[in-house]
Amino acid sequence: VYDLGVFTMSGGMPPDDQISRVSRELSDPKVRVRLAVALYEDERYSDAATEYVRLVEKRPQDPDLHLSAANALEKSSQGEAAYKHYLTALRLNPDLARHRFETQRGAVFRDGARMLLGAGRNERGMRWLEKAVQLQPHDLEAANNLGILYGKAGENAKAKEVFDRMLEMRDDYPPAYLQIGLFLQREGKHAKAIERMERYLLLAPNAPNRRAVQEAIRFSRESLSSD
């Protein structure tokens, strides 16, 4: 803005009418957006982030501006600020394409998935959670939720793969034993189901669903007796 060579051939002081014109253009939001885009494309991410944040303050309900601000903030190592804009963008427009979120932060996709699932967008939420687990494979809570979603969607092979992988990473994680036990029960493999569900109760003696799990174990025992 202060480089006179941008506005005049000689680099000297421009005339008053040109200064007024440039001032008007710089106050035009459309010009500011073009400036922000140019800065981003030139990889001047911190400057681009500053421009986008200013634009967001003027148009707080614009999801695309929030997303652009988030991407610029992310690339300028301002992750915490970027996270907030990512989730705001998704809240304002749940149909934003996942690939437009230029971040490798699993928390963005995990919490975005939670938001989508809460809004009843189950298919999209599941795909976002897949991305979260891909980026943060040791987030066992996210992986457990993904496995449950796979099961509800009838994608049993994927669900089992998720739960087995969880136990490979941590063989004392109770929810994985419970979910595998319930899958085995539905497949009629009651002896193995009982083993997994009893392991769950051993690892989580104070689980709030203890009575329901005991009922599931009783059902499998009765099924074995009837066989």
C-alpha positions as a printed Julia matrix, in Angstrom:
227×3 Matrix{Float64}:
   0.0     0.0     0.0
   2.87    2.37    0.78
   5.06    1.45   -2.19
   4.65    4.47   -4.47
   6.09    2.48   -7.35
   2.92    0.41   -7.41
   0.82    3.45   -8.24
   3.1     5.62  -10.37
   5.58    5.01  -13.14
   8.22    7.21  -11.52
   7.75    6.11   -7.96
   7.18    9.72   -6.94
   4.24   11.1    -5.03
   1.01   10.37   -6.94
  -1.58   13.11   -7.5
  -4.36   13.64   -4.98
  -7.05   12.13   -7.22
  -5.06    8.92   -7.56
  -4.51    8.73   -3.81
  -8.26    9.17   -3.29
  -9.04    6.47   -5.86
  -6.65    3.99   -4.28
  -8.06    4.75   -0.82
 -11.59    4.1    -2.08
 -10.53    0.84   -3.69
  -8.75   -0.36   -0.59
 -11.91    0.23    1.45
 -13.95   -1.85   -1.02
 -14.44   -5.4     0.41
 -14.19   -6.92   -3.06
 -10.77   -5.33   -3.52
  -9.71   -6.56   -0.07
 -10.76  -10.09   -1.01
  -8.69   -9.91   -4.2
  -5.78   -8.62   -2.14
  -6.13  -11.49    0.35
  -6.3   -14.05   -2.46
  -3.21  -12.56   -4.1
  -1.29  -12.62   -0.83
  -2.25  -16.26   -0.24
  -1.26  -17.3    -3.75
   2.05  -15.5    -3.23
   2.49  -17.63   -0.06
   2.43  -14.54    2.15
   0.2   -16.44    4.53
   0.5   -14.2     7.58
  -0.47  -11.11    5.57
  -3.28  -13.03    3.9
  -4.54  -14.18    7.3
  -4.62  -10.6     8.54
  -6.71   -9.55    5.54
  -9.12  -12.46    5.83
  -9.64  -11.93    9.56
 -10.51   -8.29    8.9
 -12.97   -9.37    6.23
 -14.54  -11.94    8.56
 -15.1    -9.23   11.14
 -17.18   -7.35    8.57
 -18.95  -10.46    7.21
 -19.11  -12.94   10.12
 -21.78  -15.1     8.46
 -19.7   -15.86    5.36
 -18.45  -19.48    5.63
 -16.05  -19.15    2.69
 -14.3   -16.22    4.32
 -13.98  -18.15    7.57
 -12.51  -21.1     5.68
 -10.05  -18.9     3.79
  -9.04  -17.21    7.03
  -8.55  -20.61    8.66
  -6.35  -21.9     5.84
  -4.19  -18.77    5.9
  -3.92  -18.89    9.69
  -3.02  -22.58    9.57
  -0.25  -21.99    7.05
   1.11  -19.11    9.13
   1.39  -21.37   12.2
  -1.6   -19.89   14.03
  -3.31  -23.19   14.62
  -5.54  -22.28   17.56
  -7.08  -19.35   15.69
  -7.38  -21.47   12.55
  -9.26  -24.21   14.45
 -12.0   -21.79   15.51
 -12.51  -20.49   11.97
 -12.58  -24.03   10.54
 -15.41  -25.07   12.82
 -17.28  -21.8    12.3
 -17.06  -22.28    8.54
 -18.47  -25.81    8.84
 -21.23  -24.71   11.19
 -22.3   -22.0     8.75
 -22.16  -24.37    5.77
 -22.11  -28.13    6.55
 -21.76  -28.85    2.82
 -18.26  -27.38    2.52
 -16.03  -29.92    0.79
 -13.65  -31.65    3.17
 -10.67  -31.27    0.82
 -10.94  -27.47    1.1
  -9.84  -27.68    4.74
  -6.08  -27.38    4.24
  -4.99  -28.74    7.58
  -3.49  -31.89    9.02
  -4.99  -31.3    12.46
  -7.02  -34.34   13.39
  -8.96  -32.32   15.98
 -10.51  -30.21   13.21
 -11.95  -33.29   11.51
 -12.86  -35.04   14.77
 -14.8   -32.07   16.11
 -16.18  -31.33   12.66
 -17.48  -34.89   12.54
 -19.12  -34.43   15.92
 -20.81  -31.31   14.62
 -22.05  -33.03   11.45
 -23.3   -36.08   13.32
 -25.12  -33.87   15.79
 -26.88  -32.24   12.85
 -27.95  -35.64   11.5
 -25.41  -35.61    8.66
 -24.32  -39.17    9.39
 -22.65  -40.08    6.09
 -20.59  -36.89    5.97
 -19.83  -37.15    9.66
 -18.49  -40.66    9.19
 -16.19  -39.55    6.35
 -14.88  -36.68    8.47
 -14.24  -39.08   11.33
 -12.34  -41.35    8.95
 -10.03  -38.45    8.19
  -9.61  -37.71   11.9
  -8.61  -41.3    12.66
  -6.27  -41.33    9.68
  -4.49  -38.25   11.03
  -4.64  -39.28   14.7
  -4.6   -43.1    14.8
  -3.96  -43.1    18.54
  -7.16  -41.18   19.28
  -8.96  -44.3    20.49
 -12.18  -42.5    21.35
 -12.5   -41.24   17.78
 -11.62  -44.68   16.43
 -14.23  -46.3    18.69
 -16.89  -43.9    17.47
 -15.9   -44.61   13.87
 -16.19  -48.34   14.44
 -19.66  -47.91   15.94
 -20.71  -45.8    12.94
 -19.42  -48.47   10.55
 -21.47  -51.05   12.43
 -24.64  -48.98   12.26
 -24.06  -48.5     8.53
 -23.73  -52.26    8.04
 -20.01  -52.01    7.22
 -19.11  -54.78    9.64
 -15.75  -55.71    8.12
 -14.54  -52.13    8.46
 -15.86  -51.94   12.0
 -14.02  -55.1    13.07
 -10.84  -53.85   11.44
 -11.05  -50.63   13.44
 -11.64  -52.41   16.76
  -8.9   -54.98   16.14
  -6.45  -52.19   15.3
  -7.42  -50.4    18.53
  -6.56  -53.49   20.57
  -3.24  -53.81   18.75
  -2.39  -50.31   19.91
  -3.75  -50.8    23.43
  -4.88  -54.21   24.61
  -6.54  -52.89   27.76
  -8.99  -50.48   26.1
 -12.43  -51.56   27.36
 -14.77  -50.17   24.64
 -13.04  -52.19   21.93
 -13.7   -55.45   23.8
 -17.35  -54.56   24.23
 -17.9   -53.69   20.6
 -16.11  -56.8    19.33
 -18.15  -58.88   21.78
 -21.4   -57.43   20.47
 -20.36  -58.11   16.87
 -19.48  -61.69   17.71
 -22.82  -62.1    19.45
 -24.71  -60.91   16.38
 -22.75  -63.42   14.31
 -23.78  -66.21   16.65
 -20.27  -66.73   18.01
 -21.47  -66.7    21.59
 -18.49  -68.29   23.34
 -16.08  -65.71   21.94
 -18.64  -62.97   22.55
 -18.87  -63.89   26.23
 -15.09  -63.88   26.53
 -14.82  -60.35   25.07
 -17.69  -58.91   27.09
 -16.4   -60.38   30.34
 -13.03  -58.86   29.56
 -14.8   -55.52   29.13
 -16.42  -55.8    32.57
 -13.1   -56.79   34.13
 -11.39  -53.71   32.67
 -14.32  -51.38   33.39
 -15.87  -52.62   36.65
 -17.76  -49.37   37.24
 -19.12  -49.0    33.71
 -22.58  -47.36   33.72
 -23.83  -49.95   31.22
 -22.69  -52.89   33.37
 -26.18  -54.31   33.83
 -26.91  -54.18   30.1
 -23.65  -55.96   29.32
 -24.43  -58.62   31.93
 -27.79  -59.15   30.21
 -26.0   -59.53   26.87
 -23.67  -62.13   28.43
 -26.65  -63.98   29.89
 -28.29  -64.04   26.46
 -25.17  -65.56   24.89
 -24.93  -68.16   27.69
 -28.55  -69.17   27.12
 -27.94  -69.37   23.4
 -25.0   -71.71   24.0
 -27.14  -73.87   26.3
 -29.91  -74.15   23.74
 -27.42  -75.22   21.06
